[in-house]
């Protein structure tokens, strides 16, 4: 297989058709089609379904697409790296950020990166946590803000902040609890509005794990919603309470639209940090953004801008 075949395949999938990909790549459509036929022949399986309205991936194509994106990115990174000075902080860095963290850090991080490293192009991918694991291990992203649950043989983890989970409900809910701290039993008394538990590592998975370690069963489910913003709106509308990090709902809480209760349990928190794949090379740009993310998160934590967080024991502000 040749690099251009990976590149061509990614372009075809992203464009949705051979003709649009050919225009983007400045390649004849017949040549592009020939390359894909040769690629499928070498792999011994069909990757694309061609139709009048464009192309669609087969199941094998979906798997190959993930690897093709990572391989193409790493080769482009390598080409860029050999053309810059050894001490230059230049290049492109892709960081994956979970939906439950992005509202707190995305804008402060982008501002800090633009100010500190103007020659670095920072891409922030807001993702579901289950997607982040695959993207990091397949080389599609350079680093990910995550909990310490990735395989240690494939990644390193640097803890940055500990974030408390709170019980959230609508103050207008007839069954709302009075302000103040609640017990785990009170927090679990009603079915909760949750993100879908389709994969590990998500907020719900972390909460259920903490409940299990405290001797409680998994919470009952009132509804499953995979959009953070829709989930908060559902709680505000009275569909049921939820448990989530305070920072994710601090605006709604400050505006009185949601009520947050601290949960009387030392297990109800998560540790967030930066994950790097041990299989991918580092660059000056990646090292610089890695350090910058740590600085930004620590600053938001110690200043109180990111509510409900604390620095891990032994971490310097």
Backbone as a ProteinNet text record, in pm:
[ID]
protein_1_A
[PRIMARY]
XXXXXXXXXXXXXXXXXXXXXXXXXXXXXXXXXXXXXXXXXXXXXXXXXXXXXXXXXXXXXXXXXXXXXXXXXXXXXXXXXXXXXXXXXXXXXXXXXXXXXXXXXXXXXXXXXXXXXXXXXXXXXXXXXXXXXXXXXXXXXXXXXXXXXXXXXXXXXXXXXXXXXXXXXXXXXXXXXXXXXXXXXXXXXXXXXXXXXXXXXXXXXXXXXXXXXXXXXXXXXXXXXXXXXXXXXXXXXXXXXXXXXXXXXXXXXXXXXXXXXXXXXXXXXXXXXXXXXXXXXXXXXXXXXXXXXXXXXXXXXXXXXXXXXXXXXXXXX
[TERTIARY]
83.1	0	87.1	41.2	114.3	43.8	121.4	64.5	-49.2	-32.8	-136.8	-268.7	-264.8	-388.8	-463.5	-388.4	-450.4	-510.7	-431.4	-476.1	-599.6	-597.5	-710.1	-835.8	-819.3	-934.3	-1000	-918.9	-971.9	-1046	-987.5	-1050.7	-1184.5	-1191.9	-1317.2	-1426.5	-1391.5	-1490.1	-1534.1	-1438	-1472.1	-1555.2	-1527.3	-1602.3	-1736.1	-1745.7	-1870.9	-1888.1	-1790.3	-1800	-1663.3	-1646.1	-1520.4	-1499.5	-1605.9	-1590.5	-1545.9	-1605.9	-1566.4	-1425.2	-1389.5	-1254.2	-1151.8	-1184.2	-1093.3	-1067.7	-1172.7	-1156.3	-1068.8	-1090	-1012.4	-865.9	-839.9	-703	-632.6	-706.8	-652.9	-602	-686	-654.9	-772.4	-744.3	-852	-937.3	-1068	-1156.6	-1127.3	-1091.7	-1060.7	-937.2	-837.6	-716.3	-746.7	-835.1	-873.7	-947.8	-1038.5	-1113.9	-1021	-920.7	-824.5	-744.9	-704.3	-628.6	-711.7	-840.3	-926.2	-949.8	-963.1	-980	-856.4	-738.8	-613.4	-599.8	-641.2	-633.4	-723.8	-847.5	-939.4	-889.5	-825.6	-770	-657.4	-572.2	-460	-509	-614.4	-668.4	-758.8	-807.1	-894.8	-1033.9	-1078.9	-1213.2	-1261.9	-1392.1	-1449.8	-1454.3	-1409.8	-1407.7	-1519.1	-1556.3	-1653.6	-1769.7	-1887.8	-2005.8	-2035.3	-2026.3	-2044.2	-2187.5	-2249.4	-2387.4	-2407.9	-2528	-2557.4	-2543.2	-2564.5	-2559.1	-2426.6	-2325.2	-2195	-2145.7	-2062.2	-2004.1	-2039.6	-2038.1	-2057.3	-1957	-1913.9	-1816	-1882.6	-1816.6	-1855.5	-1804.6	-1837	-1785.8	-1632.9	-1577.1	-1430.9	-1376.1	-1449	-1407.5	-1403.2	-1499.1	-1501.2	-1377.4	-1338.6	-1218	-1094.9	-1085.9	-969.7	-960.8	-1075.3	-1077.4	-1009.4	-1035.5	-973.9	-821.8	-771.4	-626.2	-569.6	-641.6	-593.2	-577.1	-671.3	-659.4	-534.7	-512.9	-396.3	-265.6	-257.9	-135	-105.6	-207.4	-188.7	-141.2	-200.2	-159.3	-14.4	26.2	161.9	265.6	236.4	331.3	342.8	231	235.8	310.9	292.8	367.4	516.9	553.5	695	757.1	685.6	736.7	756.7	661.2	672.6	788	809.2	911.7	1052.2	1080.4	1216.4	1249.3	1150.8	1175.5	1177.3	1178.3	1185	1309.9	1354.2	1472.9	1446.4	1553.5	1540.2	1471.3	1486.7	1427.8	1301.6	1249.5	1130.4	1003.9	910.6	779.9	680.2	673.5	594.4	523.5	403.8	336.8	190.9	132.6	-8.8	-21.5	-106.6	-131.1	-282	-321.6	-463.1	-485.7	-572	-603.2	-750.4	-779.1	-917.2	-964.2	-1082.9	-1138.5	-1278.6	-1309.4	-1444.7	-1549.4	-1671.5	-1781.7	-1801	-1770.8	-1793.1	-1684.3	-1581.6	-1471.1	-1460.2	-1497.7	-1480.1	-1537.1	-1658	-1711.1	-1622.6	-1545.1	-1461.1	-1327.4	-1267.3	-1128.2	-1107.4	-1203.4	-1177.7	-1135.8	-1215.7	-1186.3	-1060.4	-1043.1	-918.2	-793.9	-804.1	-689.3	-657.7	-759.4	-736.2	-675.3	-723	-667.5	-521	-492.2	-355.4	-261.3	-308.2	-223.7	-194.9	-296.8	-277.4	-180	-186	-97.3	45.4	59.1	192.4	263.6	190.1	252.6	181.4	203.7	133.2	167.7	279.8	318.6	264.7	188.3	128.1	-20.5	-65.8	-209.4	-267.7	-350.8	-411	-551.9	-574.9	-708.4	-764.6	-881.3	-949.9	-1066	-1063.9	-1173	-1258.3	-1382.6	-1473.7	-1537.3	-1517.8	-1554.8	-1625.2	-1700.5	-1744.3	-1621.7	-1615.3	-1494.2	-1459.3	-1560.6	-1532.9	-1459.2	-1490.7	-1421	-1276.9	-1252.2	-1118.5	-1014.6	-1054.2	-960	-906.6	-997.7	-957.1	-875.1	-916.3	-846	-702.3	-681.6	-545.9	-459.9	-512.5	-433.1	-405.4	-490.9	-469.9	-397.7	-357.5	-275.6	-351.3	-483.2	-560.4	-552.9	-526.9	-505.3	-372.6	-314.1	-182.4	-190.8	-297.7	-314.7	-462.4	-498.7	-639.7	-651	-747.5	-780.4	-875	-834.6	-903.1	-891.6	-958.3	-943.1	-839.2	-782.2	-673.1	-722.8	-790.8	-848.2	-799	-706.7	-651.3	-547.7	-525.9	-425.6	-287.4	-223.7	-94.2	15.3	-1.5	100.7	96.2	-11.8	-26.1	-18.2	-25.7	-33.6	27.9	61.1	102.5	-9.4	-17.7	-121.5	-58.4	-83.3	-34.1	-154.1	-178.4	-296.1	-284.2	-396.3	-397.2	-497	-613.7	-717.9	-812.2	-870.3	-976	-1106.6	-1212.1	-1339.4	-1450.5	-1526.1	-1632	-1761.1	-1828.9	-1961.8	-2066.6	-2170.2	-2278	-2412.1	-2510	-2647.1	-2716.5	-2768.9	-2830.8	-2978.4	-3061	-3204.1	-3259.6	-3380	-3446.8	-3507.5	-3484.2	-3548.4	-3701.2	-3752.7	-3897.7	-3960.4	-3876.4	-3926.9	-4002.1	-4126.8	-4203.3	-4134.1	-4049.5	-3981.3	-3840	-3805.3	-3670.1	-3639	-3514.5	-3469.2	-3436.4	-3441.4	-3402.5	-3252.6	-3209.9	-3067.3	-2980.9	-2859.3	-2764.7	-2713.7	-2627.5	-2566.1	-2668.8	-2649.8	-2739.7	-2657.4	-2722.8	-2656.6	-2662.5	-2584	-2591	-2729.5	-2788.6	-2922.5	-3024.2	-3013.5	-3104.3	-3081	-2953.5	-2921.1	-2972.2	-2984.6	-3025	-3172.4	-3245.6	-3383.9	-3475.1	-3439.1	-3521.2	-3440.7	-3507.8	-3436.1	-3367.9	-3252.1	-3171	-3172.1	-3154.3	-3130.7	-2981.1	-2945.7	-2806.7	-2761.3	-2630.8	-2579.2	-2586.7	-2597.8	-2604.4	-2475.3	-2488.3	-2371.6	-2324.3	-2302	-2265.4	-2119.2	-2039.3	-1896.8	-1843.5	-1727.3	-1665.4	-1606.1	-1560.1	-1485.7	-1572.5	-1700.8	-1783.2	-1818.8	-1877.1	-1913.2	-2002.4	-2101.7	-2192.8	-2116.9	-2025.9	-1948.5	-1865.6	-1806.3	-1726	-1812.6	-1932.8	-2022.6	-2067.5	-2107.1	-2150.5	-2038	-1915.1	-1800	-1782.4	-1797.2	-1786.4	-1898	-2019.1	-2130.9	-2103.7	-2051.2	-2020.6	-1918.2	-1815.2	-1711.5	-1765.8	-1874.3	-1936.2	-2047.5	-2067.8	-2166.5	-2307.2	-2321.8	-2453.7	-2470.4	-2593.2	-2618.5	-2613.2	-2607.7	-2612.9	-2744.5	-2739.5	-2858.4	-2964.8	-3089.9	-3199.4	-3203.1	-3257.9	-3252.9	-3391.1	-3401.3	-3524.4	-3521.7	-3405.2	-3387	-3238.6	-3204.5	-3065.3	-3049.6	-2955.3	-2933.1	-2782.7	-2735.8	-2591.9	-2539.1	-2625.7	-2582.7	-2582	-2466.7	-2456.1	-2557.1	-2570.7	-2656.4	-2803.5	-2842.6	-2980.6	-3008.8	-2910.1	-2927.5	-2955.4	-2877	-2899.2	-3036.5	-3075.6	-3207.2	-3318.3	-3298.3	-3398.6	-3413	-3301.2	-3306.6	-3376.3	-3340.7	-3403.4	-3553.7	-3595.7	-3737.6	-3813.4	-3742.2	-3808.3	-3824.4	-3749.5	-3760.3	-3696.6	-3616	-3551.2	-3419.9	-3359.7	-3228.7	-3116.9	-2994.4	-2878.4	-2761.9	-2653.5	-2527	-2421.8	-2350.7	-2246.8	-2147.9	-2033.5	-1939.4	-2002.7	-1973.2	-2031.5	-1991.5	-1864.9	-1817.7	-1899.6	-1953.7	-2029.7	-2162.1	-2210.6	-2339.6	-2328.2	-2205.4	-2190.1	-2265.3	-2279.4	-2355.2	-2502.2	-2560.2	-2701.3	-2727.8	-2631.5	-2646.5	-2639.5	-2544	-2529.6	-2650.7	-2717.5	-2836.3	-2963.8	-2951.6	-3068.2	-3154.6	-3108.7	-3187.8	-3174.3	-3062.7	-3040.4	-2992.3	-3017.7	-2969.4	-2869.9	-2753.4	-2648.4	-2637.7	-2628.6	-2611.2	-2479.8	-2396.7	-2278.4	-2324.5	-2259.2	-2295.3	-2199.1	-2253.7	-2172.2	-2107.3	-2009	-1934.6	-1796.8	-1689.8	-1555.2	-1524.9	-1609.9	-1583	-1637.2	-1717.9	-1786.8	-1701.3	-1594.4	-1510.8	-1436.3	-1378.2	-1295.6	-1164.3	-1061.9	-932.5	-919.1	-883.6	-862	-715.2	-664.9	-525.9	-503.8	-378.7	-343.2	-287.1	-340.3	-293.4	-215.2	-103.9	-24	-2.1	-4.4	28	178.5	219.9	363.8	419.1	331.3	374.7	399	366.4	378.1	493.8	566.3	675.6	621.2	704.2	665.7	742.9	689.6	754.8	758.8	834	836.4	696.9	619.6	484.6	396.4	406.8	327	367.3	497.6	543.4	495.8	499.4	457.5	309.2	225.8	81.7	48.5	122.2	104.3	124.1	234.4	261.1	155.7	114.5	17.9	-117.1	-161	-288.8	-283.8	-172	-156.6	-163.8	-97.3	-99.3	-240.6	-310.5	-445.5	-539.7	-534.8	-624.2	-593.3	-465.7	-430.8	-476.1	-462.1	-505	-655	-732.3	-877.7	-920.9	-847.9	-880.1	-849.7	-728.5	-686.7	-756.4	-800.2	-869.2	-1017.3	-1068.5	-1210	-1299	-1238.4	-1318.9	-1378.6	-1307.6	-1360.1	-1408	-1534.9	-1589.4	-1592.7	-1580.3	-1588.7	-1463.4	-1349.4	-1223.9	-1120.7	-1022.8	-907.3	-787.6	-667.3	-546.9	-519.8	-472.4	-435.3	-328.5	-325.9	-227.3	-86.2	-4	133.9	153.9	44.2	55.2	77.5	171.5	198.2	105.9	55.9	-31.6	45.5
-119.6	0	125.3	227.3	352.4	459.3	559.5	666.5	736.7	757.1	830.4	755.7	622.6	546.6	574.5	585	622.3	762.3	854.1	992.5	1001.5	929.6	932	874.6	764.9	701.3	796.2	862	956.5	1070	1121.9	1232.1	1190.3	1070.6	1022.8	1011.7	953.9	939.6	1076.5	1165.9	1298.2	1379	1365	1439.4	1374.7	1244.3	1175.1	1126.8	1155.3	1107.4	1111.7	1029.5	1027.9	1158.7	1212.9	1333.9	1452.5	1470.8	1583.1	1563.8	1439	1412	1437.7	1400.4	1423.3	1572.4	1654.3	1798.9	1853.5	1804	1851.8	1813.1	1692.7	1640.7	1678	1737.4	1769	1641.6	1537.9	1408.5	1370.2	1307.2	1260.3	1157.1	1162.9	1071.3	926.4	902.7	765.9	712.9	799.7	758.4	728.9	810.4	790.1	658	630.5	505.7	385.6	399	290.4	262.7	369.9	353.9	280.4	313.6	248.9	101.9	72.8	-66.8	-148	-90.7	-158.8	-177.7	-76.1	-85.9	-197.2	-201.4	-306.2	-443.7	-450.7	-577.7	-624.5	-530.5	-567.2	-611.7	-545.6	-580.8	-703.3	-734.3	-850.2	-828.7	-703.6	-675.8	-543.4	-526.3	-403	-298.6	-177.9	-68.3	32.2	52	154	94.8	144.4	111.5	231.9	213.5	323.3	326	443.8	457.9	587.5	609.8	729.3	855.3	844.2	961.7	975.9	898.9	909.1	775.2	779.4	656.6	642.4	519.6	488.6	380.8	381.4	282.9	151.1	41.8	-87.8	-94.4	-201.1	-216.8	-223.2	-292.5	-296.7	-157.6	-80.6	54.2	144	127.3	208.2	181.1	55.4	20.8	79.3	63	112.1	264.1	331.6	478.5	530.8	465.6	509.8	501.8	391.8	376.8	470.4	487	572.6	716.2	765.3	900.9	915.9	819.2	826.6	819.3	727.5	711.1	837.5	893.5	1015.2	1129.5	1144.1	1252.1	1235.6	1113.2	1092.6	1120.1	1082.2	1108	1258.2	1328.8	1473.6	1541.4	1492.5	1546.4	1523.9	1403.8	1372.7	1462.9	1486.3	1573.4	1715.5	1763.3	1898.6	1909.1	1804	1808.7	1821.7	1759.8	1761.8	1893.7	1981.4	2107.6	2227.7	2203.5	2313.8	2297.9	2408.3	2406.1	2323.2	2270.4	2179.1	2244	2374.3	2441	2519.6	2505.2	2579.7	2515.9	2601.5	2554.3	2586.5	2496.4	2516.2	2385.4	2395.6	2274.4	2271	2153.9	2131.3	2031.5	2061.2	1972.1	1950.7	1823.4	1789	1733.6	1800.7	1757.6	1720.1	1605.4	1560.8	1599.8	1658.1	1706.9	1648.7	1586.3	1530.7	1640.7	1606.8	1702.9	1758.4	1679.4	1722.7	1815.8	1841.8	1930.1	2051.6	2035.8	2140.6	2277.1	2285.1	2417.6	2497.1	2429.4	2500.1	2542.6	2460.5	2489.1	2528.9	2503.4	2522.4	2665.5	2761.9	2901.3	2953.1	2932.1	2977.1	2913.6	2786.2	2719.3	2775	2795.7	2848.8	2989	3070	3204.4	3198	3112.1	3100	3048.9	2951.8	2897	3000.9	3078.8	3181.6	3288.9	3321.3	3424.1	3372.7	3252.3	3199	3137.4	3066	2991.6	3023.2	3140.4	3181.1	3095.9	3022.1	2938.7	2796.5	2769.6	2637.3	2644.8	2553.5	2542.5	2436.6	2481.3	2390	2353	2222	2170.1	2107.4	2153.2	2091.9	2008.7	1880.2	1790.6	1762.3	1813.3	1780.1	1646.2	1549.5	1411.3	1343	1238.4	1142.5	1065.5	1032	971.6	838.6	761	632.9	651.5	759.4	786.2	828.8	896.6	950.1	840.3	729.6	619.2	570.1	540.6	490.8	594.5	720	823.9	840.9	834.6	849.7	729.3	610.7	490.5	468	523	508	627.8	723.2	833.6	946.2	950.3	1058.8	1186.4	1173.8	1290.9	1274.1	1386	1383.1	1364.9	1411.4	1400.3	1410.3	1364	1365.2	1394.8	1477.6	1500.7	1389.1	1315.1	1189.9	1154.7	1047.2	987.9	876.3	832.1	733.2	591.3	569.8	439.1	380.4	449	393.4	286	191.4	86.5	147.7	113.8	173.4	130.8	17.3	-26.7	54.5	128.4	206.7	357.2	403.5	547.2	586.4	714.6	772.8	864.2	883	967.7	1062.8	1193.1	1295.9	1362.5	1336.9	1395.4	1546.9	1616.5	1762.5	1820.2	1757.1	1814.8	1705.5	1724.5	1636.7	1714.5	1652.2	1721.5	1646.6	1720.6	1662.6	1644.3	1532.7	1511.5	1566.8	1630.7	1684	1632	1638.9	1602.5	1728.5	1722.9	1839.2	1814.2	1916.5	1907.2	2045.6	2049.8	2176.5	2228.8	2356.3	2411.4	2411.9	2406.5	2408.2	2268.9	2166.9	2029.8	2012.7	1965.4	1946.9	1853.1	1764.3	1668	1713	1838.4	1887.7	1886.2	1855	1853.2	1994.7	2021.2	2154.4	2176.5	2302	2329.8	2265.2	2229.9	2171.1	2035.9	1978.5	1849.9	1737.7	1637.1	1522	1394.9	1290.3	1160.8	1087.8	982.1	900.2	839.8	798.8	739.4	840.2	965.9	1068.9	1093.9	1094.2	1119.2	1007.3	886.9	771.7	735.5	817.5	782.6	786.8	871.3	884.7	841.1	796.1	766.1	892.8	875.5	987.9	1003.7	1125.8	1153.9	1136.3	1045.6	1002	1012.9	1024.1	991.9	841.5	797.3	654.1	586.7	467.5	393.8	296.1	347.9	261.8	222.5	290.7	260.1	295	242.2	274.9	414.5	456.8	581.4	706	699.8	819.7	859.1	978.5	1028.2	929.6	875.5	780.4	656.6	607.5	489.4	516.1	637.6	672.5	681.3	738	748.5	610.5	525.4	390	311.7	332.1	266.9	314.6	446.6	501.5	448.5	437.6	383.2	238.7	161.1	21.8	7.9	93.2	86.6	128.2	207.1	249	153.7	45.3	-54.6	-27.4	61.7	94.4	34.6	-0.6	-47.6	69.5	38.2	143.2	218.7	347.9	432.1	389.7	408.4	384	494.6	464.2	555.7	609.7	743.8	809	833.1	870.9	895.6	893.2	860.5	860	961.4	1054	1161.7	1178.4	1171.4	1178.6	1319.3	1418.5	1557.2	1621	1675.5	1740	1853.5	1933.1	2050.9	2010.9	1908.2	1861	1795.4	1726.5	1662.1	1766	1874.2	1979.4	2044.6	2063.5	2122.6	2031	1899.8	1804.1	1809.2	1820.7	1832.2	1962.1	2070.3	2199.5	2195	2118.2	2107.6	2014.8	1949.3	1865.8	1720.6	1672	1531.7	1440.1	1495.4	1417.6	1481	1439.5	1490.5	1415.6	1458.7	1389.4	1405.5	1335.8	1352.8	1383.9	1494	1531.9	1625.3	1653.3	1748.8	1887.5	1959.4	2091.1	2188.7	2182.3	2277.6	2275.9	2161.4	2148	2222.3	2250.7	2317.6	2445.8	2498.5	2611.4	2736.4	2754.4	2870.4	2856.4	2739.3	2719.1	2729.6	2682.7	2691.8	2837.2	2913.1	3053.6	3136.6	3096.7	3168.3	3119.4	3018.8	2968.3	2873.5	2831.4	2741	2596.2	2563.6	2431.7	2449.5	2349.3	2350.8	2236.8	2269.1	2169.5	2134.3	2006.6	1958.1	1880	1913.2	1830.2	1695.6	1587.9	1452.8	1408.9	1364	1326	1189.6	1187.3	1064.3	1099.9	1049.1	1081.6	1018.2	925.9	856.4	931.7	1035.8	1100.3	1211.5	1172.1	1266	1189.5	1262.1	1199.3	1275.8	1204.2	1265.4	1282.7	1402.4	1430.8	1464.2	1419.8	1448.2	1437	1443.2	1435.7	1299.3	1238.7	1109.7	1129	1059	1054.9	909.2	880.5	745.6	724.8	610.1	580.7	538.5	517.9	469.3	581.4	705.3	816.4	908.8	963.2	1056.2	1188.7	1260.3	1392.7	1498.5	1619.7	1732.6	1848.2	1952	2069.5	2128	2129.5	2184.5	2102	1969.9	1884.1	1903.4	1910.9	1931.2	2066.5	2169	2302.8	2305.9	2246	2244.7	2157.8	2049.7	1963.6	2045.6	2122	2204.8	2314.3	2372.6	2481.7	2435	2317	2263.9	2249.8	2200.1	2188.4	2323.5	2423.2	2557.4	2615.3	2601.5	2657.2	2590.3	2458.4	2386.2	2421.4	2424.9	2461	2603.6	2694	2831.6	2843.3	2771.4	2774.2	2715.3	2613.8	2548	2639.7	2691.8	2770.8	2906.3	2959.1	3088.3	3075.6	2953.8	2933.3	2945.4	2969.3	2979.2	2844.8	2737.8	2602.9	2549.4	2564	2531	2380.4	2343.4	2202.6	2123	2192	2121.4	2151	2062	2081.2	2018.5	2064.8	2005	1872	1771.7	1644.5	1666.2	1581.4	1591.7	1591.9	1686.2	1693.9	1776.6	1827	1907.9	2052.2	2118.4	2259.6	2344.7	2452.3	2544.2	2617.9
0	0	0	-68	-76.1	6.7	50.8	131.4	58.2	-71.2	-143.2	-142.7	-132.4	-126.2	3.9	113.8	241.3	229.4	174.8	159.1	70	-40.8	-132.9	-67.3	3.9	67.7	168.3	252	350.8	280	173	99.7	39.6	-16.5	-76	29.8	144	251.8	302.3	325.3	377.8	278.5	149.4	46.9	13.9	34.7	7.6	-134	-220.2	-358.8	-423.9	-525	-600.4	-675.2	-733	-814.4	-729.5	-611.1	-525.7	-472.1	-438.9	-390.7	-501	-624	-736.1	-755.7	-741.6	-753.3	-640.7	-521	-406.3	-417.9	-470.1	-478.4	-608.8	-702.9	-835.2	-904.3	-898.1	-958.3	-1047.4	-1159.3	-1247.1	-1174.3	-1192	-1122.7	-1159.6	-1284.6	-1327.2	-1255.3	-1234.7	-1163.4	-1017.4	-958.6	-819.4	-803.6	-896.1	-891.9	-906.3	-992.6	-1013.5	-886	-817.3	-692.7	-587.7	-578.6	-479.8	-514.8	-642.5	-684.8	-650.3	-673.3	-639.9	-488.7	-411.4	-265.5	-214.6	-263.6	-221.2	-263.9	-380.7	-425	-335.3	-294	-206.5	-69.6	-19.9	111.4	105.4	-13.1	-28.7	26.2	30	79.4	21.9	16.6	-34.6	76.4	43.6	140.2	117	-9.1	-45.3	-124.2	-96	-174.6	-262.9	-393.6	-487.9	-536.5	-531	-575.8	-651.6	-699	-777.7	-694.2	-562.6	-475.4	-402.3	-443.3	-378	-327.6	-224.3	-170.8	-23.2	23	164.9	201.9	325.2	370.4	407.9	376.5	429.8	574	644.5	781.2	780.1	680.1	667.9	637.9	556.8	524.2	646	737.2	859	945.3	953.8	1029.8	961.9	829.5	755.7	762.7	762.9	768.2	894.1	1007.1	1132.6	1123	1071.5	1058.3	951.9	842.7	734.8	781.2	862.4	915.3	1001.2	1090.5	1178.4	1101.7	1004.4	926.8	846	782.8	704.1	792.1	909.4	1000.7	1045	1080.2	1129.1	1019.9	897.9	788.7	763.2	763.7	744.7	858.5	981.9	1096.1	1078	1030.6	1010.7	904.1	796	690	740.6	821.3	874.6	973.2	1053.9	1158.2	1103	989.3	936.5	867.5	852.5	784.5	878.7	1009.4	1104.8	1190.3	1247.2	1332.7	1457.4	1514.9	1628.1	1747.8	1765.2	1881.2	1847.5	1726.2	1685.6	1743.4	1783	1829.2	1718.7	1622.3	1501.1	1467.5	1412.3	1365.2	1403.7	1389.9	1419.7	1533.1	1628.6	1742.1	1752.8	1764.4	1778.2	1918.6	1994.2	2130.7	2139.1	2196.7	2215.4	2355.3	2361.8	2488.2	2503.5	2616.3	2633.1	2642.9	2604.4	2610.8	2751.1	2851.4	2989.3	3040.1	2959.9	3000.1	2908.8	2783.8	2684	2723.9	2783.8	2817.3	2912.5	2998.7	3094.3	3036.5	2950.2	2913.6	2768.3	2680	2537.1	2503.9	2542.4	2506.9	2576.7	2709.1	2772.5	2710.4	2671.3	2610.8	2473	2390.8	2257.1	2263.9	2356.5	2372.8	2415.8	2512.6	2562.4	2454.3	2375.4	2268.6	2161.8	2123.3	2020.9	2068.8	2197.4	2253.1	2271.4	2322.8	2357.8	2238.4	2154.1	2044.1	1911.7	1857.9	1734.6	1613.4	1617.2	1503.8	1514.7	1618.5	1637.3	1603.6	1519.1	1488.1	1581.7	1674.2	1771.8	1727.1	1710.6	1679.9	1807.3	1850	1963	1911.2	1939.6	1901.2	2023.7	2025.8	2134.4	2103.1	2191.5	2159.5	2274.8	2242	2342.2	2388.5	2516.8	2570.6	2505	2466.6	2401.5	2269.9	2197	2070.8	2093.8	2204.8	2231.2	2246.4	2306.2	2326.6	2193	2101.5	1969.8	1893.9	1900.3	1825.4	1872.9	2003.7	2056.6	2020.8	2040	2016.2	1867.6	1780.7	1636.8	1575.3	1658.8	1610.2	1545.3	1560	1499	1581	1711.6	1796.4	1868.6	1909	1972.6	2123.1	2183	2327.6	2360	2479.8	2518.1	2666.6	2701.9	2842.5	2884.1	2987.7	3014.2	3161.3	3200.4	3332.5	3322.8	3434.8	3429.3	3405	3292.8	3264.8	3133	3063.9	2941.6	2974.1	2882.6	2907.7	2929.8	3041.4	3075.4	2978.8	2912	2817.1	2687.5	2666.2	2543.3	2564.4	2690	2712.1	2845.5	2855.5	2982.8	3031.3	3162	3220.4	3320	3302.4	3393	3459.4	3589.4	3655.9	3666.3	3645	3648.9	3748.4	3760.6	3845.5	3892.7	4010.1	4060	4059.8	4006.3	3988.7	4061.4	4139.1	4221	4140.5	4164.1	4108.4	4205.5	4151.6	4234.5	4185.3	4272.1	4239	4188.2	4065.3	4001.2	3977.5	4004.3	3979.5	3950.2	3901.9	3877	4006.5	4042.2	4162.8	4152.9	4028.7	4007.8	4015.8	4025.5	4034.7	4166.7	4164.1	4289.1	4387.6	4336.5	4423.4	4459.5	4426.2	4452.5	4601.8	4633.6	4771.6	4817.6	4947.4	4996.2	4973.8	4963.9	4941.5	5049	5010.4	5104.9	5058.3	5137.8	5106.1	5111.4	5023.7	5023	5040.3	5086.2	5099.2	4965.1	4953.1	4832.2	4816	4927.3	4920.2	4866.5	4908.2	4857.8	4708.2	4667.6	4527.4	4437.3	4491.9	4411.5	4429.7	4505.2	4536.8	4413.9	4316.1	4195.2	4073	3967	3841.9	3788.7	3728.8	3684.7	3532.9	3487.8	3346.4	3323.8	3232.4	3216.2	3071.2	3048.2	2914.8	2894	2769.8	2741.7	2785.9	2840.4	2889.7	2782.4	2661.2	2548.6	2551	2630.6	2636.6	2774.8	2807.7	2934.6	2933.8	3049.3	3069.1	3074.2	3033.9	3032.9	3176.3	3192	3324.7	3398.1	3328.9	3393.5	3439.9	3357.4	3394.3	3519.8	3527.8	3644.7	3770.4	3756.3	3871	3916.1	3821	3857	3924	3877.5	3940.2	4084.1	4105	4240.7	4329.5	4274.2	4351.3	4390.7	4295.4	4325.2	4435.7	4433.3	4536.6	4672.9	4672.8	4798.7	4842.2	4765.4	4802.8	4755.2	4657	4603.8	4464.4	4426.5	4289.5	4192.5	4063.7	3961.7	3972.5	3941.2	3951.5	3850.2	3886.8	3793.7	3688.8	3572.9	3458.5	3426	3419.7	3375.5	3225.3	3172.8	3029.9	3000.1	2875.1	2830.6	2718.2	2735.7	2638.6	2619.8	2496.5	2473.3	2446	2443.4	2431.3	2569.4	2608.3	2738.7	2750.8	2646.5	2651.7	2659.8	2583.9	2590	2724.2	2778.3	2908.8	3016.4	3017.6	3116.9	3098.2	2972.8	2945	2995	2981.9	3027.7	3179.8	3249.9	3396	3435.3	3367.5	3395.6	3371	3270.8	3237.8	3332.6	3424.8	3524	3486.8	3383.6	3346.2	3449.5	3535.8	3640	3678.2	3789.4	3829.8	3759.2	3783.1	3728.8	3824	3794.3	3866	3761.3	3779.7	3684.7	3754.1	3691.4	3750.3	3761.2	3870.7	3891.8	3782.2	3738.1	3638.1	3511.8	3477.4	3354.3	3360.7	3482.1	3497.2	3579.3	3594.1	3684.5	3637.3	3505.1	3458	3495	3468.4	3499.3	3649.9	3730.2	3875.5	3920.7	3867.5	3907.1	3865.8	3757.7	3710.8	3778.1	3866.8	3938.7	3859.1	3742.7	3658.8	3704.2	3767.5	3825.5	3968.9	4050.3	4188.8	4207.1	4259.3	4280.3	4428.1	4457	4593.7	4601.4	4696.3	4721.1	4775.4	4730.4	4773.6	4882.9	4993	5108.9	5086.1	4998.6	4971.8	4916.6	4977.4	4927.6	4792.1	4747.2	4619.9	4499.7	4522.2	4411.4	4348.7	4285.5	4211.1	4103.2	4008.5	3906.2	3895.5	3855.5	3827.8	3677.2	3635.8	3494.3	3471.7	3358.7	3325.7	3176.7	3137.1	2996	2962.8	2857.2	2808.2	2678.5	2669.2	2547.3	2509.5	2381	2334.7	2341.8	2393.7	2402	2266.4	2169.5	2039.2	1937.9	1975.6	1881.6	1920.6	1822.7	1853.5	1903.8	1978.9	2025.8	1947.9	1947.3	1881.8	1981.1	1946.9	2033.4	2050.2	1941.8	1949.1	2042.5	2034.2	2121.7	2268.1	2293.8	2431.8	2485.2	2399.7	2442.8	2476.4	2391.9	2416.8	2537.6	2555.2	2673.2	2800.9	2806.8	2925.1	2939.5	2827.5	2832.5	2885.3	2843.6	2893.4	3045.2	3095.7	3241.1	3309.5	3253.8	3312.6	3313.8	3202.3	3192.2	3291.6	3299.5	3390.6	3535.4	3572.4	3710.8	3743.7	3645.3	3667.9	3688.3	3607.2	3621.4	3755.6	3800.3	3926.3	4045.9	4051.2	4167.6	4174.5	4059.8	4059	4092.2	4093.8	4120.6	3998.7	3881.8	3760.1	3720.1	3751.5	3727	3860.6	3889	4019.5	4042.6	4169.6	4206.1	4178.9	4161.2	4133.7	4241.2	4247.7	4335.6	4269.3	4307.9	4253.4	4322.2	4250.6	4313.7	4420.3	4517.9	4625	4567.7	4613.9	4568.4	4443.1	4383.4	4262.5	4298.3	4232.4	4255.1	4169.2	4227.2	4154.1	4046.8
[MASK]
+++++++++++++++++++++++++++++++++++++++++++++++++++++++++++++++++++++++++++++++++++++++++++++++++++++++++++++++++++++++++++++++++++++++++++++++++++++++++++++++++++++++++++++++++++++++++++++++++++++++++++++++++++++++++++++++++++++++++++++++++++++++++++++++++++++++++++++++++++++++++++++++++++++++++++++++++++++++++++++

